Every structure is written in structure tokens, then in C-alpha cells.
Amino acid sequence: MKFIEITVKNHIIVHGFDARNQEITEEVKVEEASKKTIAVDRILSISNQFILTKYAYDRVIYWEYLEDYETLKSMLDCTNE
């Protein structure tokens, strides 16, 4: 299994969907950023602001990360070699 280490801060946990198909979310605000090691096979997508990962019990998490997009993309490209 391959991993990357990134610096994350605030995140949004998607717990599922309600009867109207609206996301049930929980916003988590933290005071300080911290390092997190993430298994590459849990990553669903990346954007300029968020990395979307699979989580337990069919949930997903949008993590705000501090590295820039190109750095994160390069880290992921290196795991494919």
C-alpha cells in the first residue's frame, strides 16, 4: 500500500444523504494544521483546495490541505511509478 504525507486543517465529513438526497455534513474547524499520512488508494480526487478521501462506514471527507495543487499532484504521480 502506498501513502503520502500532507498537511491538513479544516475538513468536512459527509455522513450520507437525507430523504431529499441532500448531503448530511459535519464541518470540523481546527486551530492548527497537522501532518496526516493518507493511503493513496483512499483518495478519490483533488482540487486546488480539497483532497477528497474515502472514510469508514461509506463516508467521505473533504480535507483542506496546505500544500499547493502541483506539489500534491507530483506526490501522487510519484506513487504511480
Gaussian input, Z-matrix of N, CA and C with variables (Angstrom, degrees):
# hf/3-21g

backbone

0 1
 N
 C     1     B1
 C     2     B2     1     A1
 N     3     B3     2     A2     1     D1
 C     4     B4     3     A3     2     D2
 C     5     B5     4     A4     3     D3
 N     6     B6     5     A5     4     D4
 C     7     B7     6     A6     5     D5
 C     8     B8     7     A7     6     D6
 N     9     B9     8     A8     7     D7
 C    10    B10     9     A9     8     D8
 C    11    B11    10    A10     9     D9
 N    12    B12    11    A11    10    D10
 C    13    B13    12    A12    11    D11
 C    14    B14    13    A13    12    D12
 N    15    B15    14    A14    13    D13
 C    16    B16    15    A15    14    D14
 C    17    B17    16    A16    15    D15
 N    18    B18    17    A17    16    D16
 C    19    B19    18    A18    17    D17
 C    20    B20    19    A19    18    D18
 N    21    B21    20    A20    19    D19
 C    22    B22    21    A21    20    D20
 C    23    B23    22    A22    21    D21
 N    24    B24    23    A23    22    D22
 C    25    B25    24    A24    23    D23
 C    26    B26    25    A25    24    D24
 N    27    B27    26    A26    25    D25
 C    28    B28    27    A27    26    D26
 C    29    B29    28    A28    27    D27
 N    30    B30    29    A29    28    D28
 C    31    B31    30    A30    29    D29
 C    32    B32    31    A31    30    D30
 N    33    B33    32    A32    31    D31
 C    34    B34    33    A33    32    D32
 C    35    B35    34    A34    33    D33
 N    36    B36    35    A35    34    D34
 C    37    B37    36    A36    35    D35
 C    38    B38    37    A37    36    D36
 N    39    B39    38    A38    37    D37
 C    40    B40    39    A39    38    D38
 C    41    B41    40    A40    39    D39
 N    42    B42    41    A41    40    D40
 C    43    B43    42    A42    41    D41
 C    44    B44    43    A43    42    D42
 N    45    B45    44    A44    43    D43
 C    46    B46    45    A45    44    D44
 C    47    B47    46    A46    45    D45
 N    48    B48    47    A47    46    D46
 C    49    B49    48    A48    47    D47
 C    50    B50    49    A49    48    D48
 N    51    B51    50    A50    49    D49
 C    52    B52    51    A51    50    D50
 C    53    B53    52    A52    51    D51
 N    54    B54    53    A53    52    D52
 C    55    B55    54    A54    53    D53
 C    56    B56    55    A55    54    D54
 N    57    B57    56    A56    55    D55
 C    58    B58    57    A57    56    D56
 C    59    B59    58    A58    57    D57
 N    60    B60    59    A59    58    D58
 C    61    B61    60    A60    59    D59
 C    62    B62    61    A61    60    D60
 N    63    B63    62    A62    61    D61
 C    64    B64    63    A63    62    D62
 C    65    B65    64    A64    63    D63
 N    66    B66    65    A65    64    D64
 C    67    B67    66    A66    65    D65
 C    68    B68    67    A67    66    D66
 N    69    B69    68    A68    67    D67
 C    70    B70    69    A69    68    D68
 C    71    B71    70    A70    69    D69
 N    72    B72    71    A71    70    D70
 C    73    B73    72    A72    71    D71
 C    74    B74    73    A73    72    D72
 N    75    B75    74    A74    73    D73
 C    76    B76    75    A75    74    D74
 C    77    B77    76    A76    75    D75
 N    78    B78    77    A77    76    D76
 C    79    B79    78    A78    77    D77
 C    80    B80    79    A79    78    D78
 N    81    B81    80    A80    79    D79
 C    82    B82    81    A81    80    D80
 C    83    B83    82    A82    81    D81
 N    84    B84    83    A83    82    D82
 C    85    B85    84    A84    83    D83
 C    86    B86    85    A85    84    D84
 N    87    B87    86    A86    85    D85
 C    88    B88    87    A87    86    D86
 C    89    B89    88    A88    87    D87
 N    90    B90    89    A89    88    D88
 C    91    B91    90    A90    89    D89
 C    92    B92    91    A91    90    D90
 N    93    B93    92    A92    91    D91
 C    94    B94    93    A93    92    D92
 C    95    B95    94    A94    93    D93
 N    96    B96    95    A95    94    D94
 C    97    B97    96    A96    95    D95
 C    98    B98    97    A97    96    D96
 N    99    B99    98    A98    97    D97
 C   100   B100    99    A99    98    D98
 C   101   B101   100   A100    99    D99
 N   102   B102   101   A101   100   D100
 C   103   B103   102   A102   101   D101
 C   104   B104   103   A103   102   D102
 N   105   B105   104   A104   103   D103
 C   106   B106   105   A105   104   D104
 C   107   B107   106   A106   105   D105
 N   108   B108   107   A107   106   D106
 C   109   B109   108   A108   107   D107
 C   110   B110   109   A109   108   D108
 N   111   B111   110   A110   109   D109
 C   112   B112   111   A111   110   D110
 C   113   B113   112   A112   111   D111
 N   114   B114   113   A113   112   D112
 C   115   B115   114   A114   113   D113
 C   116   B116   115   A115   114   D114
 N   117   B117   116   A116   115   D115
 C   118   B118   117   A117   116   D116
 C   119   B119   118   A118   117   D117
 N   120   B120   119   A119   118   D118
 C   121   B121   120   A120   119   D119
 C   122   B122   121   A121   120   D120
 N   123   B123   122   A122   121   D121
 C   124   B124   123   A123   122   D122
 C   125   B125   124   A124   123   D123
 N   126   B126   125   A125   124   D124
 C   127   B127   126   A126   125   D125
 C   128   B128   127   A127   126   D126
 N   129   B129   128   A128   127   D127
 C   130   B130   129   A129   128   D128
 C   131   B131   130   A130   129   D129
 N   132   B132   131   A131   130   D130
 C   133   B133   132   A132   131   D131
 C   134   B134   133   A133   132   D132
 N   135   B135   134   A134   133   D133
 C   136   B136   135   A135   134   D134
 C   137   B137   136   A136   135   D135
 N   138   B138   137   A137   136   D136
 C   139   B139   138   A138   137   D137
 C   140   B140   139   A139   138   D138
 N   141   B141   140   A140   139   D139
 C   142   B142   141   A141   140   D140
 C   143   B143   142   A142   141   D141
 N   144   B144   143   A143   142   D142
 C   145   B145   144   A144   143   D143
 C   146   B146   145   A145   144   D144
 N   147   B147   146   A146   145   D145
 C   148   B148   147   A147   146   D146
 C   149   B149   148   A148   147   D147
 N   150   B150   149   A149   148   D148
 C   151   B151   150   A150   149   D149
 C   152   B152   151   A151   150   D150
 N   153   B153   152   A152   151   D151
 C   154   B154   153   A153   152   D152
 C   155   B155   154   A154   153   D153
 N   156   B156   155   A155   154   D154
 C   157   B157   156   A156   155   D155
 C   158   B158   157   A157   156   D156
 N   159   B159   158   A158   157   D157
 C   160   B160   159   A159   158   D158
 C   161   B161   160   A160   159   D159
 N   162   B162   161   A161   160   D160
 C   163   B163   162   A162   161   D161
 C   164   B164   163   A163   162   D162
 N   165   B165   164   A164   163   D163
 C   166   B166   165   A165   164   D164
 C   167   B167   166   A166   165   D165
 N   168   B168   167   A167   166   D166
 C   169   B169   168   A168   167   D167
 C   170   B170   169   A169   168   D168
 N   171   B171   170   A170   169   D169
 C   172   B172   171   A171   170   D170
 C   173   B173   172   A172   171   D171
 N   174   B174   173   A173   172   D172
 C   175   B175   174   A174   173   D173
 C   176   B176   175   A175   174   D174
 N   177   B177   176   A176   175   D175
 C   178   B178   177   A177   176   D176
 C   179   B179   178   A178   177   D177
 N   180   B180   179   A179   178   D178
 C   181   B181   180   A180   179   D179
 C   182   B182   181   A181   180   D180
 N   183   B183   182   A182   181   D181
 C   184   B184   183   A183   182   D182
 C   185   B185   184   A184   183   D183
 N   186   B186   185   A185   184   D184
 C   187   B187   186   A186   185   D185
 C   188   B188   187   A187   186   D186
 N   189   B189   188   A188   187   D187
 C   190   B190   189   A189   188   D188
 C   191   B191   190   A190   189   D189
 N   192   B192   191   A191   190   D190
 C   193   B193   192   A192   191   D191
 C   194   B194   193   A193   192   D192
 N   195   B195   194   A194   193   D193
 C   196   B196   195   A195   194   D194
 C   197   B197   196   A196   195   D195
 N   198   B198   197   A197   196   D196
 C   199   B199   198   A198   197   D197
 C   200   B200   199   A199   198   D198
 N   201   B201   200   A200   199   D199
 C   202   B202   201   A201   200   D200
 C   203   B203   202   A202   201   D201
 N   204   B204   203   A203   202   D202
 C   205   B205   204   A204   203   D203
 C   206   B206   205   A205   204   D204
 N   207   B207   206   A206   205   D205
 C   208   B208   207   A207   206   D206
 C   209   B209   208   A208   207   D207
 N   210   B210   209   A209   208   D208
 C   211   B211   210   A210   209   D209
 C   212   B212   211   A211   210   D210
 N   213   B213   212   A212   211   D211
 C   214   B214   213   A213   212   D212
 C   215   B215   214   A214   213   D213
 N   216   B216   215   A215   214   D214
 C   217   B217   216   A216   215   D215
 C   218   B218   217   A217   216   D216
 N   219   B219   218   A218   217   D217
 C   220   B220   219   A219   218   D218
 C   221   B221   220   A220   219   D219
 N   222   B222   221   A221   220   D220
 C   223   B223   222   A222   221   D221
 C   224   B224   223   A223   222   D222
 N   225   B225   224   A224   223   D223
 C   226   B226   225   A225   224   D224
 C   227   B227   226   A226   225   D225
 N   228   B228   227   A227   226   D226
 C   229   B229   228   A228   227   D227
 C   230   B230   229   A229   228   D228
 N   231   B231   230   A230   229   D229
 C   232   B232   231   A231   230   D230
 C   233   B233   232   A232   231   D231
 N   234   B234   233   A233   232   D232
 C   235   B235   234   A234   233   D233
 C   236   B236   235   A235   234   D234
 N   237   B237   236   A236   235   D235
 C   238   B238   237   A237   236   D236
 C   239   B239   238   A238   237   D237
 N   240   B240   239   A239   238   D238
 C   241   B241   240   A240   239   D239
 C   242   B242   241   A241   240   D240

   B1=1.4464
   B2=1.5321
   B3=1.3268
   B4=1.4635
   B5=1.5232
   B6=1.3430
   B7=1.4555
   B8=1.5206
   B9=1.3403
   B10=1.4576
   B11=1.5257
   B12=1.3217
   B13=1.4634
   B14=1.5190
   B15=1.3364
   B16=1.4614
   B17=1.5276
   B18=1.3199
   B19=1.4610
   B20=1.5206
   B21=1.3260
   B22=1.4658
   B23=1.5184
   B24=1.3346
   B25=1.4614
   B26=1.5277
   B27=1.3062
   B28=1.4625
   B29=1.5233
   B30=1.3353
   B31=1.4565
   B32=1.5260
   B33=1.3174
   B34=1.4617
   B35=1.5218
   B36=1.3264
   B37=1.4579
   B38=1.5235
   B39=1.3245
   B40=1.4631
   B41=1.5250
   B42=1.3379
   B43=1.4586
   B44=1.5213
   B45=1.3039
   B46=1.4586
   B47=1.5151
   B48=1.3298
   B49=1.4584
   B50=1.5216
   B51=1.3368
   B52=1.4579
   B53=1.5277
   B54=1.3320
   B55=1.4637
   B56=1.5220
   B57=1.3474
   B58=1.4712
   B59=1.5254
   B60=1.3327
   B61=1.4641
   B62=1.5295
   B63=1.3303
   B64=1.4595
   B65=1.5280
   B66=1.3346
   B67=1.4595
   B68=1.5334
   B69=1.3112
   B70=1.4603
   B71=1.5242
   B72=1.3360
   B73=1.4626
   B74=1.5205
   B75=1.3146
   B76=1.4642
   B77=1.5260
   B78=1.3262
   B79=1.4643
   B80=1.5191
   B81=1.3263
   B82=1.4593
   B83=1.5241
   B84=1.3244
   B85=1.4678
   B86=1.5221
   B87=1.3299
   B88=1.4626
   B89=1.5206
   B90=1.3163
   B91=1.4678
   B92=1.5150
   B93=1.3259
   B94=1.4581
   B95=1.5173
   B96=1.3171
   B97=1.4559
   B98=1.5247
   B99=1.3344
   B100=1.4618
   B101=1.5223
   B102=1.3144
   B103=1.4589
   B104=1.5182
   B105=1.3349
   B106=1.4551
   B107=1.5163
   B108=1.3098
   B109=1.4537
   B110=1.5219
   B111=1.3261
   B112=1.4644
   B113=1.5216
   B114=1.3206
   B115=1.4606
   B116=1.5279
   B117=1.3148
   B118=1.4656
   B119=1.5267
   B120=1.3276
   B121=1.4667
   B122=1.5264
   B123=1.3400
   B124=1.4693
   B125=1.5278
   B126=1.3348
   B127=1.4653
   B128=1.5228
   B129=1.3279
   B130=1.4616
   B131=1.5172
   B132=1.3434
   B133=1.4663
   B134=1.5223
   B135=1.3437
   B136=1.4655
   B137=1.5222
   B138=1.3243
   B139=1.4636
   B140=1.5203
   B141=1.3077
   B142=1.4619
   B143=1.5204
   B144=1.3166
   B145=1.4651
   B146=1.5270
   B147=1.3212
   B148=1.4611
   B149=1.5211
   B150=1.3338
   B151=1.4522
   B152=1.5292
   B153=1.3204
   B154=1.4623
   B155=1.5241
   B156=1.3469
   B157=1.4610
   B158=1.5212
   B159=1.3342
   B160=1.4605
   B161=1.5182
   B162=1.3286
   B163=1.4567
   B164=1.5269
   B165=1.3052
   B166=1.4586
   B167=1.5297
   B168=1.3098
   B169=1.4641
   B170=1.5235
   B171=1.3253
   B172=1.4738
   B173=1.5226
   B174=1.3119
   B175=1.4593
   B176=1.5241
   B177=1.3368
   B178=1.4635
   B179=1.5257
   B180=1.3441
   B181=1.4639
   B182=1.5167
   B183=1.3297
   B184=1.4619
   B185=1.5273
   B186=1.3415
   B187=1.4654
   B188=1.5147
   B189=1.3254
   B190=1.4664
   B191=1.5187
   B192=1.3195
   B193=1.4632
   B194=1.5184
   B195=1.3425
   B196=1.4582
   B197=1.5266
   B198=1.3185
   B199=1.4612
   B200=1.5287
   B201=1.3197
   B202=1.4640
   B203=1.5323
   B204=1.3170
   B205=1.4609
   B206=1.5268
   B207=1.3252
   B208=1.4693
   B209=1.5260
   B210=1.3247
   B211=1.4662
   B212=1.5199
   B213=1.3254
   B214=1.4603
   B215=1.5220
   B216=1.3074
   B217=1.4690
   B218=1.5262
   B219=1.3212
   B220=1.4685
   B221=1.5243
   B222=1.3216
   B223=1.4651
   B224=1.5246
   B225=1.3262
   B226=1.4640
   B227=1.5247
   B228=1.3270
   B229=1.4644
   B230=1.5225
   B231=1.3217
   B232=1.4723
   B233=1.5265
   B234=1.3162
   B235=1.4637
   B236=1.5176
   B237=1.3410
   B238=1.4629
   B239=1.5144
   B240=1.3138
   B241=1.4673
   B242=1.4995
   A1=108.04
   A2=116.47
   A3=121.98
   A4=110.21
   A5=115.10
   A6=121.71
   A7=109.99
   A8=115.39
   A9=121.85
   A10=107.35
   A11=115.83
   A12=120.85
   A13=108.06
   A14=115.95
   A15=121.15
   A16=109.24
   A17=114.96
   A18=121.36
   A19=107.59
   A20=115.90
   A21=121.05
   A22=110.26
   A23=113.65
   A24=119.05
   A25=108.52
   A26=117.80
   A27=121.30
   A28=109.66
   A29=115.94
   A30=119.14
   A31=110.86
   A32=113.75
   A33=121.51
   A34=107.37
   A35=116.02
   A36=121.46
   A37=107.79
   A38=116.97
   A39=121.82
   A40=106.49
   A41=115.77
   A42=121.63
   A43=112.79
   A44=117.54
   A45=121.21
   A46=109.58
   A47=114.83
   A48=121.09
   A49=109.98
   A50=115.50
   A51=120.04
   A52=110.20
   A53=116.60
   A54=122.01
   A55=112.72
   A56=117.92
   A57=121.82
   A58=111.66
   A59=116.30
   A60=123.22
   A61=112.97
   A62=116.80
   A63=122.10
   A64=108.57
   A65=116.08
   A66=119.80
   A67=111.07
   A68=115.94
   A69=122.40
   A70=105.50
   A71=116.19
   A72=119.97
   A73=111.76
   A74=113.59
   A75=122.26
   A76=106.81
   A77=116.97
   A78=120.99
   A79=109.22
   A80=115.72
   A81=121.70
   A82=108.10
   A83=116.23
   A84=122.69
   A85=107.89
   A86=116.09
   A87=120.59
   A88=109.21
   A89=116.22
   A90=120.26
   A91=112.63
   A92=116.40
   A93=120.04
   A94=110.78
   A95=115.25
   A96=120.97
   A97=109.17
   A98=115.81
   A99=120.13
   A100=109.98
   A101=115.36
   A102=121.29
   A103=109.19
   A104=115.92
   A105=121.36
   A106=108.10
   A107=116.37
   A108=121.82
   A109=107.50
   A110=115.90
   A111=121.54
   A112=109.25
   A113=116.52
   A114=121.18
   A115=108.15
   A116=115.89
   A117=120.86
   A118=111.25
   A119=117.90
   A120=119.22
   A121=113.13
   A122=118.73
   A123=121.59
   A124=112.42
   A125=117.11
   A126=121.24
   A127=109.59
   A128=116.16
   A129=121.93
   A130=111.76
   A131=117.22
   A132=120.78
   A133=109.54
   A134=114.11
   A135=120.47
   A136=108.59
   A137=115.25
   A138=121.92
   A139=107.11
   A140=117.35
   A141=120.25
   A142=112.75
   A143=117.41
   A144=120.63
   A145=113.80
   A146=117.35
   A147=120.93
   A148=112.91
   A149=114.10
   A150=121.85
   A151=105.54
   A152=116.71
   A153=122.29
   A154=108.27
   A155=115.89
   A156=120.20
   A157=111.51
   A158=114.91
   A159=121.60
   A160=107.91
   A161=116.00
   A162=121.36
   A163=108.22
   A164=117.61
   A165=122.61
   A166=111.88
   A167=115.25
   A168=123.30
   A169=112.74
   A170=116.56
   A171=123.56
   A172=113.93
   A173=117.49
   A174=121.11
   A175=109.14
   A176=115.70
   A177=121.72
   A178=108.09
   A179=115.09
   A180=120.19
   A181=109.43
   A182=115.49
   A183=122.78
   A184=107.08
   A185=117.01
   A186=121.99
   A187=109.87
   A188=117.90
   A189=120.61
   A190=106.41
   A191=116.69
   A192=118.88
   A193=109.75
   A194=116.31
   A195=121.01
   A196=113.67
   A197=117.62
   A198=119.52
   A199=108.92
   A200=116.92
   A201=117.53
   A202=109.74
   A203=115.49
   A204=122.56
   A205=111.95
   A206=117.85
   A207=121.20
   A208=111.36
   A209=117.28
   A210=120.56
   A211=110.40
   A212=116.33
   A213=120.20
   A214=110.63
   A215=116.96
   A216=121.18
   A217=110.33
   A218=117.60
   A219=121.77
   A220=111.32
   A221=116.57
   A222=119.99
   A223=110.66
   A224=116.08
   A225=120.02
   A226=111.25
   A227=117.32
   A228=120.81
   A229=110.83
   A230=117.50
   A231=121.92
   A232=111.70
   A233=117.80
   A234=120.12
   A235=111.61
   A236=117.72
   A237=121.46
   A238=112.90
   A239=117.38
   A240=120.41
   A241=111.81
   D1=138.27
   D2=-179.31
   D3=-103.33
   D4=147.16
   D5=-177.51
   D6=-132.38
   D7=155.85
   D8=168.31
   D9=-128.18
   D10=153.72
   D11=176.13
   D12=-112.32
   D13=124.86
   D14=178.95
   D15=-130.79
   D16=167.16
   D17=177.30
   D18=-103.81
   D19=118.94
   D20=-176.27
   D21=-116.19
   D22=160.82
   D23=178.26
   D24=-135.21
   D25=-114.20
   D26=-178.48
   D27=-67.00
   D28=155.62
   D29=177.45
   D30=-152.19
   D31=160.87
   D32=179.36
   D33=-121.83
   D34=123.27
   D35=177.50
   D36=-97.38
   D37=127.34
   D38=175.19
   D39=-99.44
   D40=112.91
   D41=-176.06
   D42=-87.45
   D43=-13.68
   D44=-178.00
   D45=147.05
   D46=-153.70
   D47=-176.78
   D48=-132.24
   D49=147.77
   D50=178.50
   D51=-87.85
   D52=-173.88
   D53=-177.30
   D54=-63.65
   D55=-22.31
   D56=178.52
   D57=-97.17
   D58=12.87
   D59=178.92
   D60=66.16
   D61=26.51
   D62=175.15
   D63=-93.50
   D64=140.86
   D65=179.73
   D66=-62.45
   D67=138.79
   D68=171.41
   D69=-98.25
   D70=109.18
   D71=-173.33
   D72=-119.15
   D73=157.52
   D74=174.88
   D75=-131.44
   D76=116.60
   D77=179.09
   D78=-89.53
   D79=128.41
   D80=-179.56
   D81=-115.16
   D82=117.49
   D83=178.06
   D84=-105.66
   D85=131.24
   D86=178.50
   D87=-122.20
   D88=152.76
   D89=-178.17
   D90=-76.28
   D91=-38.75
   D92=-175.86
   D93=-125.75
   D94=143.59
   D95=174.75
   D96=-70.17
   D97=155.85
   D98=177.77
   D99=-144.36
   D100=158.49
   D101=177.20
   D102=-76.83
   D103=143.30
   D104=177.67
   D105=-140.93
   D106=135.06
   D107=174.80
   D108=-99.38
   D109=124.58
   D110=-175.27
   D111=-120.64
   D112=133.24
   D113=173.94
   D114=-68.32
   D115=128.95
   D116=-175.98
   D117=-60.05
   D118=-35.65
   D119=-178.15
   D120=-70.83
   D121=-6.62
   D122=175.19
   D123=-92.28
   D124=-8.09
   D125=-178.10
   D126=-81.14
   D127=125.13
   D128=178.95
   D129=-94.54
   D130=-39.75
   D131=178.81
   D132=-166.39
   D133=165.88
   D134=174.52
   D135=-132.91
   D136=151.37
   D137=173.98
   D138=-135.44
   D139=-175.58
   D140=178.94
   D141=-64.52
   D142=-22.43
   D143=-176.10
   D144=-115.79
   D145=-33.08
   D146=-171.54
   D147=-125.17
   D148=152.14
   D149=165.91
   D150=-116.62
   D151=125.15
   D152=-176.49
   D153=-98.74
   D154=124.66
   D155=-177.71
   D156=-126.88
   D157=152.04
   D158=171.58
   D159=-74.12
   D160=148.71
   D161=-179.13
   D162=-138.42
   D163=174.79
   D164=-178.21
   D165=-62.07
   D166=153.36
   D167=175.34
   D168=59.02
   D169=40.51
   D170=176.82
   D171=60.79
   D172=24.24
   D173=175.53
   D174=-93.77
   D175=163.37
   D176=172.63
   D177=-130.42
   D178=156.70
   D179=179.64
   D180=-129.81
   D181=131.38
   D182=170.41
   D183=-94.68
   D184=109.93
   D185=179.44
   D186=-97.87
   D187=129.91
   D188=167.09
   D189=-76.22
   D190=132.30
   D191=178.99
   D192=-122.89
   D193=155.08
   D194=-173.89
   D195=-93.94
   D196=-24.44
   D197=177.20
   D198=-64.75
   D199=160.48
   D200=176.49
   D201=-83.39
   D202=162.56
   D203=-174.76
   D204=-56.51
   D205=-46.24
   D206=-177.24
   D207=-64.09
   D208=-37.58
   D209=177.15
   D210=-63.52
   D211=-46.17
   D212=179.12
   D213=-62.90
   D214=-43.26
   D215=178.93
   D216=-60.64
   D217=-42.55
   D218=178.17
   D219=-63.41
   D220=-40.16
   D221=177.88
   D222=-60.68
   D223=-42.15
   D224=179.54
   D225=-69.94
   D226=-38.98
   D227=177.59
   D228=-60.45
   D229=-38.49
   D230=-179.60
   D231=-65.10
   D232=-29.06
   D233=-179.88
   D234=-75.76
   D235=-15.48
   D236=-179.91
   D237=-87.44
   D238=-5.90
   D239=-177.28
   D240=-81.16

